[in-house]
Every structure is written in C-alpha cells, then in structure tokens.
Amino acid sequence: MEDEQRKKIGELFPKEYLKKRIISLDIPDIYDFNDEKLKKELIDKVKRYY
C-alpha cells in the first residue's frame, strides 16, 4: 500500500481508520505477479512490524 492509498482509506472510512492499524509499506506498484524481488521487499518490510 502506498501513502496515497492509506490516506484515501482514512477519508472514506474515518471511524474505522482510527480503530485499526494501517501500515503503509511504501512499495510502488511496479512488480509483476509473484515477482521474486517483490516477495523479498515485502518480507523485509513486514519484519519491522512483527
């Protein structure tokens, strides 16, 4: 999810947005499905939160 998408969720669902933890991994939408580089980037970024 990119920051703009996170902001849009907050605008559309303000009450729910305040109750949930939404993490923006700031990964651009440039990858093909099942791309190995994308998988690695996701794993690296998600590790910070769990």
C-alpha positions in Angstrom: 0.0 0.0 0.0 1.2 3.4 -0.8 0.7 6.5 1.3 -1.9 7.9 -1.1 -4.0 4.7 -0.7 -3.7 4.9 3.1 -4.9 8.5 3.0 -7.9 7.6 0.8 -8.9 4.8 3.2 -8.9 7.4 6.1 -11.1 9.8 4.1 -13.6 7.1 3.1 -13.7 5.3 6.5 -12.6 7.8 9.2 -14.1 5.9 12.2 -12.7 2.6 11.2 -9.4 4.2 10.2 -8.9 5.4 13.7 -9.6 2.0 15.2 -7.3 0.0 13.0 -3.5 -0.1 12.5 -2.8 0.5 8.8 0.7 0.0 7.7 2.0 1.6 4.5 5.0 -0.3 3.3 5.6 2.3 0.6 6.2 -0.3 -2.2 5.5 1.1 -5.6 3.1 -0.8 -7.9 5.8 -1.8 -10.5 6.1 -5.5 -9.9 4.6 -8.4 -11.8 2.6 -11.1 -10.1 4.7 -13.3 -7.9 7.9 -11.3 -8.6 10.8 -12.6 -6.5 12.0 -9.0 -5.9 8.6 -8.0 -4.6 8.5 -11.0 -2.3 11.8 -10.1 -0.8 10.9 -6.5 -0.4 7.6 -7.5 1.3 9.3 -9.8 3.7 12.0 -7.3 4.6 9.5 -4.5 5.3 6.9 -6.6 7.2 9.6 -7.9 9.5 9.8 -4.5 11.0 6.3 -4.8 12.4 6.1 -8.4 13.5 
